[in-house]
Every structure is written in C-alpha cells, then in structure tokens.
Amino acid sequence: MEYLISTGRRAIGTVTGPLDMHAGVSRHLGFREALAPADLADHRVAHADFSELGGATATARLLDEHPDLDALFVTSDTMAAGALHVLRERGRSVPGDVAVVGFNDILTARHTQPP
C-alpha cells in the first residue's frame, strides 16, 4: 500500500479475502490503515474468496462501481491473477492505467502478465 501511495496513486481499491478469516480481516485492516495517513478514501473494497474467479468477480464489481480506480491492492496472488484478466478484458493497462499489487509472492505471480 505504501508503494502504491508513493507512486501517486489516489483512487486505490482492494480485493480482500473473506471477513470470516483472519487473513481477510488483517489484510483489509492493513489497507485501511495505510490510506489514513495519506488522507485517501478507503471505500473502494470488494470481498472475495481467495480464488482466481473470486478475484476476477470482485475486480469487475470494483471497476463498475469505481471507474476512476487507478490502483488495486489484491490480498492474494491467486486473486490478483483474476484481477489482471479482468483489467486486460476491460482495456485497462497495468501498470499504466491501474497499478496492481498482489500478496504472497507465490509461483503463479511469476506467470501472470505482467508478473
């Protein structure tokens, strides 16, 4: 989150995991806590399971609700793969139009476009 903010992104959203899981809650809280000192809005949030389809569905919902989105913190690399697919499908370049940061650094992240 700090990296996204440092690059000048201001309309930052998150795809977070389920709020009945510690990982979902703590990563969502981290998103909110990082935005507060920068005085940035924290309402661009979509919850999903930690699957690629969940990340894609949540990203589509965020883009529909917040077309001004210029960055996305996706709380698992698996969901980030789905997010990248939807962004490409919607004609958004990464990182030009929308910067994307995943979480976990799993092997899958090395094979997405962009990695």
C-alpha positions as CSV (number, residue, x, y, z in Angstrom):
1,M,0.0,0.0,0.0
2,E,2.8,2.4,0.9
3,Y,4.4,1.8,-2.5
4,L,1.1,2.5,-4.4
5,I,0.7,5.7,-2.5
6,S,4.3,6.7,-3.1
7,T,3.8,6.4,-6.8
8,G,1.0,9.0,-6.7
9,R,-2.0,6.6,-6.9
10,R,-5.0,8.1,-5.2
11,A,-8.1,6.1,-6.2
12,I,-6.9,2.8,-4.6
13,G,-9.1,-0.2,-4.2
14,T,-8.7,-3.6,-2.6
15,V,-9.9,-7.1,-3.3
16,T,-9.8,-8.7,0.1
17,G,-10.5,-12.1,1.3
18,P,-13.5,-13.2,3.4
19,L,-14.0,-11.3,6.6
20,D,-14.6,-14.5,8.5
21,M,-10.9,-15.4,8.0
22,H,-8.0,-13.8,9.9
23,A,-6.1,-13.2,6.6
24,G,-9.1,-11.4,5.1
25,V,-9.6,-9.2,8.2
26,S,-6.0,-8.4,8.7
27,R,-5.2,-7.5,5.1
28,H,-8.4,-5.4,4.9
29,L,-7.3,-3.6,8.1
30,G,-3.8,-3.0,6.6
31,F,-5.4,-1.5,3.5
32,R,-7.4,1.0,5.6
33,E,-4.6,1.8,8.0
34,A,-2.2,2.6,5.1
35,L,-4.7,5.0,3.5
36,A,-5.5,7.0,6.6
37,P,-2.2,9.0,6.9
38,A,-2.3,9.9,3.2
39,D,-5.9,11.1,3.7
40,L,-7.2,8.8,1.0
41,A,-10.6,7.2,0.8
42,D,-10.9,3.6,1.9
43,H,-14.3,2.8,0.4
44,R,-13.2,1.0,-2.8
45,V,-13.5,-2.5,-1.4
46,A,-14.7,-5.8,-2.7
47,H,-14.6,-9.1,-0.8
48,A,-14.0,-12.4,-2.4
49,D,-12.8,-15.9,-1.6
50,F,-9.1,-16.5,-2.2
51,S,-9.7,-17.9,-5.7
52,E,-8.8,-16.6,-9.2
53,L,-12.5,-16.4,-10.1
54,G,-13.2,-14.6,-6.8
55,G,-10.6,-12.0,-7.7
56,A,-11.9,-11.6,-11.2
57,T,-15.5,-11.1,-10.0
58,A,-14.5,-8.7,-7.3
59,T,-12.4,-6.6,-9.6
60,A,-15.2,-6.4,-12.2
61,R,-17.5,-5.1,-9.4
62,L,-14.9,-2.5,-8.3
63,L,-14.5,-1.3,-11.8
64,D,-18.2,-1.0,-12.3
65,E,-18.6,0.9,-9.0
66,H,-15.4,3.0,-9.2
67,P,-14.4,3.6,-12.8
68,D,-11.8,6.1,-11.5
69,L,-9.8,3.2,-9.9
70,D,-6.1,3.8,-10.5
71,A,-4.6,1.2,-8.2
72,L,-5.6,-2.2,-6.8
73,F,-4.2,-4.0,-3.7
74,V,-5.3,-7.6,-4.2
75,T,-4.8,-9.6,-1.0
76,S,-3.6,-12.8,-2.6
77,D,-1.6,-13.5,-5.8
78,T,-4.2,-16.1,-6.9
79,M,-6.9,-13.4,-6.8
80,A,-4.5,-10.9,-8.5
81,A,-4.3,-13.3,-11.5
82,G,-8.1,-13.0,-11.8
83,A,-7.9,-9.2,-11.4
84,L,-5.3,-8.9,-14.1
85,H,-7.5,-10.9,-16.5
86,V,-10.5,-8.6,-15.9
87,L,-8.4,-5.4,-16.3
88,R,-7.0,-6.7,-19.6
89,E,-10.5,-7.6,-20.7
90,R,-11.7,-4.1,-19.9
91,G,-8.9,-2.5,-21.8
92,R,-7.0,-1.2,-18.8
93,S,-3.2,-1.3,-19.0
94,V,-1.2,-2.5,-16.0
95,P,0.5,-0.6,-14.5
96,G,-0.3,2.4,-16.8
97,D,-4.0,2.8,-16.1
98,V,-4.2,0.7,-12.9
99,A,-1.3,-0.4,-10.8
100,V,-1.7,-3.8,-9.2
101,V,0.0,-5.2,-6.1
102,G,-0.6,-8.8,-5.1
103,F,0.1,-10.5,-1.8
104,N,2.1,-13.8,-1.1
105,D,4.6,-13.9,-4.0
106,I,3.6,-17.4,-5.0
107,L,4.8,-19.1,-8.2
108,T,1.7,-18.1,-10.0
109,A,2.6,-14.4,-9.8
110,R,5.7,-15.1,-12.0
111,H,3.5,-16.3,-14.8
112,T,0.9,-13.5,-15.0
113,Q,1.0,-10.6,-17.5
114,P,2.5,-8.5,-16.1
115,P,4.3,-10.6,-13.4
